[in-house]
Amino acid sequence: MNELASTYSANQFDPDGLTDSVVALKLEAMQNDTEVPIHQHRKGQLVVAYRGAITCTVEDGLWMVPSGFGVWIPGEVPHSNRVTANGKVCFLFVEPGAAHLPDTCCTLALSPLILELILYLGEVPGGISGDGRLDRLGAVLLELLELAPTAMLHLPLSDNPQLRYIAKALTHSSTDRTTMAEWASRVAMSERSLARMVKRETGMAFGQWRQQLQIIIALQQLSSGCSVQKIAEILGYESVSSFIGMFRKVLGTSPARYIKNSGQRAM
């Protein structure tokens, strides 16, 4: 098994040039957000956040990875990754057929042991091949990943230009309170047609879809150390309690408790 350390950049590193069942790459984003443009691998990729947050964009969705979670991207799926400023991440590449992992993108909640194993493999110097100890660690890691539960940190998208336009606008202006009728006018559709289109393309009502995007933005900000009060302001809520109520309704816990649990996973 070969493991390559953080001296390589994501753009320079070619995981498909290696036949190892598991390959790890550790990266850190200094000061500014870092974005890897759209690309794909033969190997599947698990994108793991240890500090900060990652947003993965694929053709049919936006996937959010706060600290302690990972996004699984099957092989040959085009995707892009964006890491928040001062983020610390690991990419774990898995050879096709090496493990029974999902054949669609998903967010995985990762145990402390999984996180430690990935981080350890990401810090091993390059050039090690056929190391029995690393092979055993890799096998254990893959078995644990097969059992990892999924988390609902996903915004459904499609190639529909109106839907992507709205998603992009809301992402860049999270305080936007434009009504569905106003959005329909912006994209030259009737309100009923927009509602049907969003439901058809995402499986969600417009309000649910928009709320899911707010959750993703909130988790990004929480993972970057932003206060709950500031996040409520960023999302345009009139009060902190209103934001906390929405967050608790969707994720079943308060923002403070959620990020505390995420931090314990990432330790």
Residue, then its C-alpha position, 0 to 999 in steps of 0.5 A: m500500500n502506498e500513502l502520500a503525505s501532505t507535501y503534494s497538492a490536490n492538483q499535482f496528485d494522481p491517485d489513479g496512477l497507483t494500484d493500491s486499495v487505499v491511498a490517503l492525501k492530507l491537505e491544508a488550506m491557508q488563509n483563503d478558501t481553496e477550490v479544486p475544479i471539476h475532475q474525476h477519478r477511476k478510484g472512489q474518493l472520500v473527502v474528509a473534514y478535520r477542521g473547517a468545512i468542504t463543499c462538494t458539487v456533483e451533477d445532481g447535488l451539493w454535498m456539505v462536509p462539516s468537521g467529523f464527516g466525509v462525502w463519498i464520491p464513487g469512481e468516475v463521478p465528475h465533482s469539484n471540492r471547495v475547502t473553507a479558509n484554514g481548513k484541514v482535510c484528507f482525501l481517501f481514494v479507494e480502488p474500485g471493488a476494494a470495499h462495498l461502498p455506496d454507488t451514489c454520492c452520500t455524506l458519511a458520519l465517521s467514527p473517531l477510529i475511522l478519522e484517526l486511521i485516515l489521518y494516520l495514513g495521510e501522514v505516512p511518507g510516500g514510497i512505502s509499498g507492500d507494507g503488511r502493517l499498512d495493508r492491515l490498517g487499510a483493510v480495517l479502515l475499509e471494513l469500518l467505512e462499510l458500516a458508517p451511517t449516512a447523514m442528510l447533508h445534501l442539497p439536491l440539484s440537477d442540470n436544470p438551468q433555472l434551478r441552478y440559477i436559484a441555488k447559486a443566487l441563494t448561496h451567494s446571498s444567504t439573507d435573500r428572502t425572495t418569495m417563490a412567486e418572485w423567483a418564478s418571475r425572475v426565471a420566467m415561469s409561473e409560480r405553479s410551474l416553478a413549484r412543480m419543477v423544484k419538486r420534480e427535480t429535487g423531490m422536495a417542496f421549494g420551502q424544504w429545498r431552500q431550508q436544506l440550503q440554509i442548513i448547509i450554509a449554517l453547518q459551513q459557518l459553524s465548522s468555521g467557528c462562526s457564532v450562532q448569533k452571527i449565523a442567524e444574521i447571515l441567514g436573515y433570521e429575525s432572532v437567534s431563537s428562530f434559527i435554533g428552532m429551524f435547526r433543531k427541527v431539521l437535525g434534531t439537536s441545537p447548533a451548539r450540540y451538533i457542532k460539539n458532537s462533530g468536534q468529538r468525532a473529529m478529535 
